Amino acid sequence: MSLAAPKPARTDGSTLKVGIAAARYNGKFVGALLAQATAALSEAGVKEAAISIVRVPGSGELPIAIQILARRKRPDVLLALGVIVRGGTIHYELLAGTVAQGLQAVALSTGIPVINGVVVVENAAQAAARCTGRIRRGGEFAAAALEMAALGRTR
């Protein structure tokens, strides 16, 4: 686990539009990521009306939801939030890889930055540490989204 996240760049979000797709599966953890992300966006000046949030059943549905948001809302940045916990099979590995590839494909095909905010962990304790504990991944994902949105505005 990396605890050496870069210090976030200060970004004025007052003119930015953000699209967020969040999974309902592992809802306690994803809900925490979503709350942290929206709080960080708000603190950066992103207006509530400029944040479009959709909820989907699970992380597997995030790429298509992100693509729909990209087409319909044309935001400056997209943020996908989910939590995938290892089970008794390798399904979680397949799902995590597929989701990552799908999100990257949307970013490259639309030209809109997509932040992969899907936390992939071995167990619920790791999920809790990253989502509801001292590691605040939701805020980190939002900071990355703001920085990439600002970069996109320079194109």
N, C-alpha and C positions, 0 to 999 in steps of 0.2 A: 504494500500500500504506500502510495506516495503522499507524504505530508509536506512536500516542497512546492506547493502551488505558488505560481507567481503572484506578486502583489497586483491586485486589479488596477487597470488603468482607470483614471477618473473620466467618465463620459457623461456628458449632458444628454439625457434621454428625452428632453422635453418635446422634441420634434419627431421622435422615432415611433414606428409602429412595430409591434411584436406579436407574433403568433405562437401560441403554446398548445401542444397536444400532450395530454397526460393520461396515462393508463389508470384504470380503476382497480386492476389486479394488484395485490399487495398495497391496498388503499391507504393504510396507516402511514406507510413509508412514503408513498408517492404524494400523498396529501401534504406531508411535511416538506418535501422537495418543492411542491407547488407554492406553498405558503412562503417559504424562504425566497423563492425566485421572484414572486410577485412583490414581496416586501422590498427586495433589493432593487427591482425595477422602479418601484414607486419612489424609493429614496433617491434614485438617480434622476427623477423628474419625469419618468414616463407616465403619461396620463392614463387613468383607468380605462377611458374610452378607447385608447390606442392599443389596448391589450385584448387580443381575441383568444379565448380559451375554449378548447374542445376536450371532452373526455371520451376515451375509447375503452373497450373491454380490457385489453392487455397490451403488453409491449409489442407484440407481433403486429398490431394494427397501427402502430405509430407512423411508419413510413407513408402509408396511404393517407392518413390523417394530415400529416405534414404537407404532403403534395396537394391535398385539397385546400388547405389553408394558403399555400403559396399561390395557387391559381385564383382563388376567390378573393383573398384579402390583400395580396401583394405587399406583405409586410417588409420591413427592412431586415428582419432576422426571424428565424424560426427556432423554437426550443422544444425538444422532445423529452418528456420525463417519464421514466419507468423504473421499476426495480425487478430484477430477475434473480431469484434465489435458486441455488443448486438443489436439485431433487435427487431421487434415487437413480436417475439415468443421465445420459449426456444431452438430453433435450435442451437444457438451459444453455449449453454451449452453442448448439445449432441455432437456437432462437437469438441469442445475443449477436452472433455473427451475421445472421440474416438481417436483423434490425439495423446493425451498423452499416452494412452494405446498402440497404434500402435508403437510409437517411443520407448517406454520401451521394447516392445516385440522384436524389431529389436536389441536393445542393448544387451538384454539377450541372444538372439539366436545366435548372431554373435560374442559376446565378445568385440565388438568395442564400446567405450563410445559414447552415443548420447546425445547431449545437446538439450533440448527442449526450443528453442528460440521463442516460439509462445506466443505473448502477447495477453492476453484476457482482454478486457476492456468493460466498460459500454457504452462509447460514443467516438466520434471523438476527443473531447478535451483531454480525458485520453490517447488516442492513440498518439496524438501529444506530450503530456508531456513526454511520455515514449520513443518515437521514434525520434522526431525531436526537442524536448525541452531539458531541463536541465538534465533529467534522460536519460542516454545514455545506454539503455539496450543492444544494439548491441555490444558495447565494453565489457560489463559485460559477455555476452554470449561467446564472443571470449576468454576472460580470463579464464572462466570455461573450455572451450574446450582445451585450452593449458595445463591447470593443469591436466585435465583428460587424455590427450594424454601422458603427461609425466608419469603419474601413470601407464598407460597401457604399456609403454615401460619397466617398471620394472618387468613385468610378465614373 
